[in-house]
């Protein structure tokens, strides 16, 4: 395993680095910061988690003040 850039929608959003036989995600964009320092089995698992996170935010009700 080696470090790898993770892109979402064509934009680099973080990197993964080997850590304890898994991959640790290091976020570099605010919209994926909730996943920062989480460990995953593969880069594809990171991308799936990012997709789910973004989808959940896009479907959340917007509070109007």
mmJSON file of the N, C-alpha and C atoms, coordinates in Angstrom:
{"data_MODEL":{"atom_site":{
"group_PDB":["ATOM","ATOM","ATOM","ATOM","ATOM","ATOM","ATOM","ATOM","ATOM","ATOM","ATOM","ATOM","ATOM","ATOM","ATOM","ATOM","ATOM","ATOM","ATOM","ATOM","ATOM","ATOM","ATOM","ATOM","ATOM","ATOM","ATOM","ATOM","ATOM","ATOM","ATOM","ATOM","ATOM","ATOM","ATOM","ATOM","ATOM","ATOM","ATOM","ATOM","ATOM","ATOM","ATOM","ATOM","ATOM","ATOM","ATOM","ATOM","ATOM","ATOM","ATOM","ATOM","ATOM","ATOM","ATOM","ATOM","ATOM","ATOM","ATOM","ATOM","ATOM","ATOM","ATOM","ATOM","ATOM","ATOM","ATOM","ATOM","ATOM","ATOM","ATOM","ATOM","ATOM","ATOM","ATOM","ATOM","ATOM","ATOM","ATOM","ATOM","ATOM","ATOM","ATOM","ATOM","ATOM","ATOM","ATOM","ATOM","ATOM","ATOM","ATOM","ATOM","ATOM","ATOM","ATOM","ATOM","ATOM","ATOM","ATOM","ATOM","ATOM","ATOM","ATOM","ATOM","ATOM","ATOM","ATOM","ATOM","ATOM","ATOM","ATOM","ATOM","ATOM","ATOM","ATOM","ATOM","ATOM","ATOM","ATOM","ATOM","ATOM","ATOM","ATOM","ATOM","ATOM","ATOM","ATOM","ATOM","ATOM","ATOM","ATOM","ATOM","ATOM","ATOM","ATOM","ATOM","ATOM","ATOM","ATOM","ATOM","ATOM","ATOM","ATOM","ATOM","ATOM","ATOM","ATOM","ATOM","ATOM","ATOM","ATOM","ATOM","ATOM","ATOM","ATOM","ATOM","ATOM","ATOM","ATOM","ATOM","ATOM","ATOM","ATOM","ATOM","ATOM","ATOM","ATOM","ATOM","ATOM","ATOM","ATOM","ATOM","ATOM","ATOM","ATOM","ATOM","ATOM","ATOM","ATOM","ATOM","ATOM","ATOM","ATOM","ATOM","ATOM","ATOM","ATOM","ATOM","ATOM","ATOM","ATOM","ATOM","ATOM","ATOM","ATOM"],
"id":[1,2,3,4,5,6,7,8,9,10,11,12,13,14,15,16,17,18,19,20,21,22,23,24,25,26,27,28,29,30,31,32,33,34,35,36,37,38,39,40,41,42,43,44,45,46,47,48,49,50,51,52,53,54,55,56,57,58,59,60,61,62,63,64,65,66,67,68,69,70,71,72,73,74,75,76,77,78,79,80,81,82,83,84,85,86,87,88,89,90,91,92,93,94,95,96,97,98,99,100,101,102,103,104,105,106,107,108,109,110,111,112,113,114,115,116,117,118,119,120,121,122,123,124,125,126,127,128,129,130,131,132,133,134,135,136,137,138,139,140,141,142,143,144,145,146,147,148,149,150,151,152,153,154,155,156,157,158,159,160,161,162,163,164,165,166,167,168,169,170,171,172,173,174,175,176,177,178,179,180,181,182,183,184,185,186,187,188,189,190,191,192,193,194,195],
"type_symbol":["N","C","C","N","C","C","N","C","C","N","C","C","N","C","C","N","C","C","N","C","C","N","C","C","N","C","C","N","C","C","N","C","C","N","C","C","N","C","C","N","C","C","N","C","C","N","C","C","N","C","C","N","C","C","N","C","C","N","C","C","N","C","C","N","C","C","N","C","C","N","C","C","N","C","C","N","C","C","N","C","C","N","C","C","N","C","C","N","C","C","N","C","C","N","C","C","N","C","C","N","C","C","N","C","C","N","C","C","N","C","C","N","C","C","N","C","C","N","C","C","N","C","C","N","C","C","N","C","C","N","C","C","N","C","C","N","C","C","N","C","C","N","C","C","N","C","C","N","C","C","N","C","C","N","C","C","N","C","C","N","C","C","N","C","C","N","C","C","N","C","C","N","C","C","N","C","C","N","C","C","N","C","C","N","C","C","N","C","C","N","C","C","N","C","C"],
"label_atom_id":["N","CA","C","N","CA","C","N","CA","C","N","CA","C","N","CA","C","N","CA","C","N","CA","C","N","CA","C","N","CA","C","N","CA","C","N","CA","C","N","CA","C","N","CA","C","N","CA","C","N","CA","C","N","CA","C","N","CA","C","N","CA","C","N","CA","C","N","CA","C","N","CA","C","N","CA","C","N","CA","C","N","CA","C","N","CA","C","N","CA","C","N","CA","C","N","CA","C","N","CA","C","N","CA","C","N","CA","C","N","CA","C","N","CA","C","N","CA","C","N","CA","C","N","CA","C","N","CA","C","N","CA","C","N","CA","C","N","CA","C","N","CA","C","N","CA","C","N","CA","C","N","CA","C","N","CA","C","N","CA","C","N","CA","C","N","CA","C","N","CA","C","N","CA","C","N","CA","C","N","CA","C","N","CA","C","N","CA","C","N","CA","C","N","CA","C","N","CA","C","N","CA","C","N","CA","C","N","CA","C","N","CA","C","N","CA","C","N","CA","C","N","CA","C","N","CA","C"],
"label_alt_id":[null,null,null,null,null,null,null,null,null,null,null,null,null,null,null,null,null,null,null,null,null,null,null,null,null,null,null,null,null,null,null,null,null,null,null,null,null,null,null,null,null,null,null,null,null,null,null,null,null,null,null,null,null,null,null,null,null,null,null,null,null,null,null,null,null,null,null,null,null,null,null,null,null,null,null,null,null,null,null,null,null,null,null,null,null,null,null,null,null,null,null,null,null,null,null,null,null,null,null,null,null,null,null,null,null,null,null,null,null,null,null,null,null,null,null,null,null,null,null,null,null,null,null,null,null,null,null,null,null,null,null,null,null,null,null,null,null,null,null,null,null,null,null,null,null,null,null,null,null,null,null,null,null,null,null,null,null,null,null,null,null,null,null,null,null,null,null,null,null,null,null,null,null,null,null,null,null,null,null,null,null,null,null,null,null,null,null,null,null,null,null,null,null,null,null],
"label_comp_id":["UNK","UNK","UNK","UNK","UNK","UNK","UNK","UNK","UNK","UNK","UNK","UNK","UNK","UNK","UNK","UNK","UNK","UNK","UNK","UNK","UNK","UNK","UNK","UNK","UNK","UNK","UNK","UNK","UNK","UNK","UNK","UNK","UNK","UNK","UNK","UNK","UNK","UNK","UNK","UNK","UNK","UNK","UNK","UNK","UNK","UNK","UNK","UNK","UNK","UNK","UNK","UNK","UNK","UNK","UNK","UNK","UNK","UNK","UNK","UNK","UNK","UNK","UNK","UNK","UNK","UNK","UNK","UNK","UNK","UNK","UNK","UNK","UNK","UNK","UNK","UNK","UNK","UNK","UNK","UNK","UNK","UNK","UNK","UNK","UNK","UNK","UNK","UNK","UNK","UNK","UNK","UNK","UNK","UNK","UNK","UNK","UNK","UNK","UNK","UNK","UNK","UNK","UNK","UNK","UNK","UNK","UNK","UNK","UNK","UNK","UNK","UNK","UNK","UNK","UNK","UNK","UNK","UNK","UNK","UNK","UNK","UNK","UNK","UNK","UNK","UNK","UNK","UNK","UNK","UNK","UNK","UNK","UNK","UNK","UNK","UNK","UNK","UNK","UNK","UNK","UNK","UNK","UNK","UNK","UNK","UNK","UNK","UNK","UNK","UNK","UNK","UNK","UNK","UNK","UNK","UNK","UNK","UNK","UNK","UNK","UNK","UNK","UNK","UNK","UNK","UNK","UNK","UNK","UNK","UNK","UNK","UNK","UNK","UNK","UNK","UNK","UNK","UNK","UNK","UNK","UNK","UNK","UNK","UNK","UNK","UNK","UNK","UNK","UNK","UNK","UNK","UNK","UNK","UNK","UNK"],
"label_asym_id":["A","A","A","A","A","A","A","A","A","A","A","A","A","A","A","A","A","A","A","A","A","A","A","A","A","A","A","A","A","A","A","A","A","A","A","A","A","A","A","A","A","A","A","A","A","A","A","A","A","A","A","A","A","A","A","A","A","A","A","A","A","A","A","A","A","A","A","A","A","A","A","A","A","A","A","A","A","A","A","A","A","A","A","A","A","A","A","A","A","A","A","A","A","A","A","A","A","A","A","A","A","A","A","A","A","A","A","A","A","A","A","A","A","A","A","A","A","A","A","A","A","A","A","A","A","A","A","A","A","A","A","A","A","A","A","A","A","A","A","A","A","A","A","A","A","A","A","A","A","A","A","A","A","A","A","A","A","A","A","A","A","A","A","A","A","A","A","A","A","A","A","A","A","A","A","A","A","A","A","A","A","A","A","A","A","A","A","A","A","A","A","A","A","A","A"],
"label_entity_id":["1","1","1","1","1","1","1","1","1","1","1","1","1","1","1","1","1","1","1","1","1","1","1","1","1","1","1","1","1","1","1","1","1","1","1","1","1","1","1","1","1","1","1","1","1","1","1","1","1","1","1","1","1","1","1","1","1","1","1","1","1","1","1","1","1","1","1","1","1","1","1","1","1","1","1","1","1","1","1","1","1","1","1","1","1","1","1","1","1","1","1","1","1","1","1","1","1","1","1","1","1","1","1","1","1","1","1","1","1","1","1","1","1","1","1","1","1","1","1","1","1","1","1","1","1","1","1","1","1","1","1","1","1","1","1","1","1","1","1","1","1","1","1","1","1","1","1","1","1","1","1","1","1","1","1","1","1","1","1","1","1","1","1","1","1","1","1","1","1","1","1","1","1","1","1","1","1","1","1","1","1","1","1","1","1","1","1","1","1","1","1","1","1","1","1"],
"label_seq_id":[1,1,1,2,2,2,3,3,3,4,4,4,5,5,5,6,6,6,7,7,7,8,8,8,9,9,9,10,10,10,11,11,11,12,12,12,13,13,13,14,14,14,15,15,15,16,16,16,17,17,17,18,18,18,19,19,19,20,20,20,21,21,21,22,22,22,23,23,23,24,24,24,25,25,25,26,26,26,27,27,27,28,28,28,29,29,29,30,30,30,31,31,31,32,32,32,33,33,33,34,34,34,35,35,35,36,36,36,37,37,37,38,38,38,39,39,39,40,40,40,41,41,41,42,42,42,43,43,43,44,44,44,45,45,45,46,46,46,47,47,47,48,48,48,49,49,49,50,50,50,51,51,51,52,52,52,53,53,53,54,54,54,55,55,55,56,56,56,57,57,57,58,58,58,59,59,59,60,60,60,61,61,61,62,62,62,63,63,63,64,64,64,65,65,65],
"pdbx_PDB_ins_code":[null,null,null,null,null,null,null,null,null,null,null,null,null,null,null,null,null,null,null,null,null,null,null,null,null,null,null,null,null,null,null,null,null,null,null,null,null,null,null,null,null,null,null,null,null,null,null,null,null,null,null,null,null,null,null,null,null,null,null,null,null,null,null,null,null,null,null,null,null,null,null,null,null,null,null,null,null,null,null,null,null,null,null,null,null,null,null,null,null,null,null,null,null,null,null,null,null,null,null,null,null,null,null,null,null,null,null,null,null,null,null,null,null,null,null,null,null,null,null,null,null,null,null,null,null,null,null,null,null,null,null,null,null,null,null,null,null,null,null,null,null,null,null,null,null,null,null,null,null,null,null,null,null,null,null,null,null,null,null,null,null,null,null,null,null,null,null,null,null,null,null,null,null,null,null,null,null,null,null,null,null,null,null,null,null,null,null,null,null,null,null,null,null,null,null],
"Cartn_x":[0.847,0.0,0.886,0.438,1.142,0.136,0.645,-0.294,-0.881,-2.101,-2.85,-3.78,-3.9,-4.839,-6.236,-7.194,-8.599,-9.328,-9.987,-10.76,-12.238,-13.043,-14.492,-15.022,-15.81,-16.349,-15.217,-14.095,-12.964,-12.067,-12.378,-11.623,-10.888,-9.582,-8.884,-9.489,-9.888,-10.514,-9.712,-8.683,-7.875,-6.883,-6.193,-5.269,-5.52,-5.074,-5.042,-3.589,-3.258,-1.916,-2.023,-1.071,-1.101,-1.016,-1.848,-1.856,-2.481,-1.706,-2.19,-2.874,-2.236,-2.754,-4.052,-4.355,-5.531,-5.095,-6.027,-5.742,-6.411,-5.625,-6.176,-6.415,-7.636,-8.014,-7.645,-6.969,-6.634,-7.364,-8.351,-9.174,-8.411,-8.568,-8.0,-9.085,-10.321,-11.46,-12.474,-13.061,-13.958,-15.172,-15.725,-16.97,-16.789,-15.55,-15.317,-14.601,-14.519,-13.768,-14.317,-15.59,-16.164,-15.501,-14.861,-14.192,-12.699,-12.204,-10.78,-10.29,-9.181,-8.486,-9.234,-10.306,-10.961,-10.162,-10.24,-9.517,-10.467,-9.979,-10.765,-9.939,-10.628,-9.949,-9.387,-9.999,-9.54,-9.887,-9.255,-9.573,-11.011,-11.493,-12.898,-13.851,-13.501,-14.333,-14.368,-13.251,-13.207,-14.145,-14.049,-14.904,-16.385,-16.711,-18.099,-18.566,-17.716,-18.059,-18.252,-17.42,-17.552,-18.881,-19.197,-20.465,-21.66,-21.631,-22.731,-22.814,-21.659,-21.641,-22.216,-21.771,-22.251,-23.738,-24.171,-25.59,-26.452,-25.98,-26.766,-26.876,-25.837,-25.892,-26.797,-26.786,-27.621,-29.101,-29.414,-30.819,-31.322,-30.441,-30.855,-31.705,-32.731,-33.553,-32.739,-33.008,-32.297,-33.088,-32.413,-33.067,-33.045,-34.186,-34.266,-34.398,-33.598,-33.588,-34.299],
"Cartn_y":[-1.187,0.0,1.242,2.247,3.512,4.652,5.867,6.986,7.23,7.776,7.957,9.147,9.945,11.073,10.526,11.047,10.674,11.857,11.59,12.628,12.305,13.358,13.223,14.269,13.837,14.721,15.462,14.759,15.328,16.237,16.439,17.354,16.57,16.822,16.18,16.645,15.674,16.016,15.496,14.685,14.152,13.127,12.508,11.428,10.278,9.105,7.976,7.58,7.208,6.742,5.411,4.519,3.243,3.49,2.767,2.904,1.651,0.913,-0.285,-1.256,-1.579,-2.504,-2.044,-0.771,-0.188,1.117,1.899,3.21,4.284,5.263,6.384,7.54,8.082,9.196,10.507,11.366,12.714,13.688,14.37,15.302,16.601,17.138,18.445,19.431,18.964,19.827,19.758,20.909,20.993,20.07,19.904,19.133,17.637,17.173,15.764,15.629,16.704,16.717,15.708,15.357,14.375,13.005,12.747,11.462,11.516,12.685,12.862,11.883,11.229,10.282,8.971,8.74,7.433,6.433,5.171,4.121,3.287,2.908,2.154,0.994,0.007,-1.146,-0.86,0.076,0.369,1.811,2.291,3.625,3.675,2.575,2.532,2.698,2.145,2.318,3.786,4.484,5.92,6.675,6.383,7.062,6.802,5.59,5.262,6.051,6.143,6.907,8.388,8.92,10.317,10.508,9.589,9.68,9.684,8.799,8.729,10.001,10.526,11.75,12.918,13.09,14.19,14.036,12.814,12.577,12.892,12.513,12.773,14.269,15.001,16.453,17.11,16.584,17.165,16.878,15.809,15.477,15.98,16.554,17.06,18.324,18.479,19.692,20.929,22.008,23.256,24.073,24.537,25.378,26.825,27.438,28.858,29.68,30.721,31.577,32.86],
"Cartn_z":[0.0,0.0,0.0,-0.706,-0.713,-0.704,-0.43,-0.384,-1.762,-1.752,-2.992,-2.839,-3.884,-3.908,-4.142,-3.384,-3.552,-4.175,-5.304,-5.986,-5.878,-5.825,-5.86,-6.822,-7.776,-8.817,-9.528,-9.748,-10.46,-9.65,-8.381,-7.524,-6.433,-6.24,-5.123,-3.797,-2.963,-1.675,-0.492,-0.762,0.317,-0.198,0.749,0.421,1.38,0.984,1.903,2.082,3.315,3.62,4.369,4.151,4.88,6.386,7.136,8.592,9.196,9.955,10.633,9.667,8.563,7.556,6.909,7.032,6.382,5.746,5.285,4.716,5.561,5.977,6.741,5.779,5.835,4.98,5.644,4.894,5.359,4.44,4.985,4.199,3.948,2.739,2.426,1.978,1.959,1.629,2.761,3.076,4.224,4.104,2.908,2.779,3.04,3.216,3.568,4.913,5.662,6.922,7.942,7.847,8.774,8.64,7.527,7.308,7.634,8.007,8.291,9.351,9.047,9.921,10.157,9.433,9.51,8.69,9.068,8.367,7.515,6.341,5.37,4.833,4.267,3.694,2.308,1.583,0.218,-0.154,-1.215,-1.726,-2.228,-2.789,-3.23,-2.052,-0.892,0.306,0.735,0.575,0.893,-0.047,-1.331,-2.309,-2.041,-1.658,-1.336,-0.111,0.906,2.109,1.773,0.892,0.471,-0.265,-1.162,-1.901,-0.958,0.019,0.991,1.819,2.235,3.036,2.245,1.022,0.184,-0.108,-0.404,-0.679,0.534,1.717,2.929,3.198,2.897,3.082,2.054,0.841,-0.217,0.002,0.728,0.966,2.311,3.124,4.437,4.25,5.071,4.977,5.332,4.647,4.891,5.899,6.94,7.954,7.474,7.462,7.09,8.358,8.406,9.601,9.321],
"occupancy":[1.0,1.0,1.0,1.0,1.0,1.0,1.0,1.0,1.0,1.0,1.0,1.0,1.0,1.0,1.0,1.0,1.0,1.0,1.0,1.0,1.0,1.0,1.0,1.0,1.0,1.0,1.0,1.0,1.0,1.0,1.0,1.0,1.0,1.0,1.0,1.0,1.0,1.0,1.0,1.0,1.0,1.0,1.0,1.0,1.0,1.0,1.0,1.0,1.0,1.0,1.0,1.0,1.0,1.0,1.0,1.0,1.0,1.0,1.0,1.0,1.0,1.0,1.0,1.0,1.0,1.0,1.0,1.0,1.0,1.0,1.0,1.0,1.0,1.0,1.0,1.0,1.0,1.0,1.0,1.0,1.0,1.0,1.0,1.0,1.0,1.0,1.0,1.0,1.0,1.0,1.0,1.0,1.0,1.0,1.0,1.0,1.0,1.0,1.0,1.0,1.0,1.0,1.0,1.0,1.0,1.0,1.0,1.0,1.0,1.0,1.0,1.0,1.0,1.0,1.0,1.0,1.0,1.0,1.0,1.0,1.0,1.0,1.0,1.0,1.0,1.0,1.0,1.0,1.0,1.0,1.0,1.0,1.0,1.0,1.0,1.0,1.0,1.0,1.0,1.0,1.0,1.0,1.0,1.0,1.0,1.0,1.0,1.0,1.0,1.0,1.0,1.0,1.0,1.0,1.0,1.0,1.0,1.0,1.0,1.0,1.0,1.0,1.0,1.0,1.0,1.0,1.0,1.0,1.0,1.0,1.0,1.0,1.0,1.0,1.0,1.0,1.0,1.0,1.0,1.0,1.0,1.0,1.0,1.0,1.0,1.0,1.0,1.0,1.0,1.0,1.0,1.0,1.0,1.0,1.0],
"B_iso_or_equiv":[0.0,0.0,0.0,0.0,0.0,0.0,0.0,0.0,0.0,0.0,0.0,0.0,0.0,0.0,0.0,0.0,0.0,0.0,0.0,0.0,0.0,0.0,0.0,0.0,0.0,0.0,0.0,0.0,0.0,0.0,0.0,0.0,0.0,0.0,0.0,0.0,0.0,0.0,0.0,0.0,0.0,0.0,0.0,0.0,0.0,0.0,0.0,0.0,0.0,0.0,0.0,0.0,0.0,0.0,0.0,0.0,0.0,0.0,0.0,0.0,0.0,0.0,0.0,0.0,0.0,0.0,0.0,0.0,0.0,0.0,0.0,0.0,0.0,0.0,0.0,0.0,0.0,0.0,0.0,0.0,0.0,0.0,0.0,0.0,0.0,0.0,0.0,0.0,0.0,0.0,0.0,0.0,0.0,0.0,0.0,0.0,0.0,0.0,0.0,0.0,0.0,0.0,0.0,0.0,0.0,0.0,0.0,0.0,0.0,0.0,0.0,0.0,0.0,0.0,0.0,0.0,0.0,0.0,0.0,0.0,0.0,0.0,0.0,0.0,0.0,0.0,0.0,0.0,0.0,0.0,0.0,0.0,0.0,0.0,0.0,0.0,0.0,0.0,0.0,0.0,0.0,0.0,0.0,0.0,0.0,0.0,0.0,0.0,0.0,0.0,0.0,0.0,0.0,0.0,0.0,0.0,0.0,0.0,0.0,0.0,0.0,0.0,0.0,0.0,0.0,0.0,0.0,0.0,0.0,0.0,0.0,0.0,0.0,0.0,0.0,0.0,0.0,0.0,0.0,0.0,0.0,0.0,0.0,0.0,0.0,0.0,0.0,0.0,0.0,0.0,0.0,0.0,0.0,0.0,0.0],
"pdbx_formal_charge":[null,null,null,null,null,null,null,null,null,null,null,null,null,null,null,null,null,null,null,null,null,null,null,null,null,null,null,null,null,null,null,null,null,null,null,null,null,null,null,null,null,null,null,null,null,null,null,null,null,null,null,null,null,null,null,null,null,null,null,null,null,null,null,null,null,null,null,null,null,null,null,null,null,null,null,null,null,null,null,null,null,null,null,null,null,null,null,null,null,null,null,null,null,null,null,null,null,null,null,null,null,null,null,null,null,null,null,null,null,null,null,null,null,null,null,null,null,null,null,null,null,null,null,null,null,null,null,null,null,null,null,null,null,null,null,null,null,null,null,null,null,null,null,null,null,null,null,null,null,null,null,null,null,null,null,null,null,null,null,null,null,null,null,null,null,null,null,null,null,null,null,null,null,null,null,null,null,null,null,null,null,null,null,null,null,null,null,null,null,null,null,null,null,null,null],
"auth_seq_id":[1,1,1,2,2,2,3,3,3,4,4,4,5,5,5,6,6,6,7,7,7,8,8,8,9,9,9,10,10,10,11,11,11,12,12,12,13,13,13,14,14,14,15,15,15,16,16,16,17,17,17,18,18,18,19,19,19,20,20,20,21,21,21,22,22,22,23,23,23,24,24,24,25,25,25,26,26,26,27,27,27,28,28,28,29,29,29,30,30,30,31,31,31,32,32,32,33,33,33,34,34,34,35,35,35,36,36,36,37,37,37,38,38,38,39,39,39,40,40,40,41,41,41,42,42,42,43,43,43,44,44,44,45,45,45,46,46,46,47,47,47,48,48,48,49,49,49,50,50,50,51,51,51,52,52,52,53,53,53,54,54,54,55,55,55,56,56,56,57,57,57,58,58,58,59,59,59,60,60,60,61,61,61,62,62,62,63,63,63,64,64,64,65,65,65],
"auth_comp_id":["UNK","UNK","UNK","UNK","UNK","UNK","UNK","UNK","UNK","UNK","UNK","UNK","UNK","UNK","UNK","UNK","UNK","UNK","UNK","UNK","UNK","UNK","UNK","UNK","UNK","UNK","UNK","UNK","UNK","UNK","UNK","UNK","UNK","UNK","UNK","UNK","UNK","UNK","UNK","UNK","UNK","UNK","UNK","UNK","UNK","UNK","UNK","UNK","UNK","UNK","UNK","UNK","UNK","UNK","UNK","UNK","UNK","UNK","UNK","UNK","UNK","UNK","UNK","UNK","UNK","UNK","UNK","UNK","UNK","UNK","UNK","UNK","UNK","UNK","UNK","UNK","UNK","UNK","UNK","UNK","UNK","UNK","UNK","UNK","UNK","UNK","UNK","UNK","UNK","UNK","UNK","UNK","UNK","UNK","UNK","UNK","UNK","UNK","UNK","UNK","UNK","UNK","UNK","UNK","UNK","UNK","UNK","UNK","UNK","UNK","UNK","UNK","UNK","UNK","UNK","UNK","UNK","UNK","UNK","UNK","UNK","UNK","UNK","UNK","UNK","UNK","UNK","UNK","UNK","UNK","UNK","UNK","UNK","UNK","UNK","UNK","UNK","UNK","UNK","UNK","UNK","UNK","UNK","UNK","UNK","UNK","UNK","UNK","UNK","UNK","UNK","UNK","UNK","UNK","UNK","UNK","UNK","UNK","UNK","UNK","UNK","UNK","UNK","UNK","UNK","UNK","UNK","UNK","UNK","UNK","UNK","UNK","UNK","UNK","UNK","UNK","UNK","UNK","UNK","UNK","UNK","UNK","UNK","UNK","UNK","UNK","UNK","UNK","UNK","UNK","UNK","UNK","UNK","UNK","UNK"],
"auth_asym_id":["A","A","A","A","A","A","A","A","A","A","A","A","A","A","A","A","A","A","A","A","A","A","A","A","A","A","A","A","A","A","A","A","A","A","A","A","A","A","A","A","A","A","A","A","A","A","A","A","A","A","A","A","A","A","A","A","A","A","A","A","A","A","A","A","A","A","A","A","A","A","A","A","A","A","A","A","A","A","A","A","A","A","A","A","A","A","A","A","A","A","A","A","A","A","A","A","A","A","A","A","A","A","A","A","A","A","A","A","A","A","A","A","A","A","A","A","A","A","A","A","A","A","A","A","A","A","A","A","A","A","A","A","A","A","A","A","A","A","A","A","A","A","A","A","A","A","A","A","A","A","A","A","A","A","A","A","A","A","A","A","A","A","A","A","A","A","A","A","A","A","A","A","A","A","A","A","A","A","A","A","A","A","A","A","A","A","A","A","A","A","A","A","A","A","A"],
"auth_atom_id":["N","CA","C","N","CA","C","N","CA","C","N","CA","C","N","CA","C","N","CA","C","N","CA","C","N","CA","C","N","CA","C","N","CA","C","N","CA","C","N","CA","C","N","CA","C","N","CA","C","N","CA","C","N","CA","C","N","CA","C","N","CA","C","N","CA","C","N","CA","C","N","CA","C","N","CA","C","N","CA","C","N","CA","C","N","CA","C","N","CA","C","N","CA","C","N","CA","C","N","CA","C","N","CA","C","N","CA","C","N","CA","C","N","CA","C","N","CA","C","N","CA","C","N","CA","C","N","CA","C","N","CA","C","N","CA","C","N","CA","C","N","CA","C","N","CA","C","N","CA","C","N","CA","C","N","CA","C","N","CA","C","N","CA","C","N","CA","C","N","CA","C","N","CA","C","N","CA","C","N","CA","C","N","CA","C","N","CA","C","N","CA","C","N","CA","C","N","CA","C","N","CA","C","N","CA","C","N","CA","C","N","CA","C","N","CA","C","N","CA","C","N","CA","C","N","CA","C"],
"pdbx_PDB_model_num":[1,1,1,1,1,1,1,1,1,1,1,1,1,1,1,1,1,1,1,1,1,1,1,1,1,1,1,1,1,1,1,1,1,1,1,1,1,1,1,1,1,1,1,1,1,1,1,1,1,1,1,1,1,1,1,1,1,1,1,1,1,1,1,1,1,1,1,1,1,1,1,1,1,1,1,1,1,1,1,1,1,1,1,1,1,1,1,1,1,1,1,1,1,1,1,1,1,1,1,1,1,1,1,1,1,1,1,1,1,1,1,1,1,1,1,1,1,1,1,1,1,1,1,1,1,1,1,1,1,1,1,1,1,1,1,1,1,1,1,1,1,1,1,1,1,1,1,1,1,1,1,1,1,1,1,1,1,1,1,1,1,1,1,1,1,1,1,1,1,1,1,1,1,1,1,1,1,1,1,1,1,1,1,1,1,1,1,1,1,1,1,1,1,1,1]
}}}
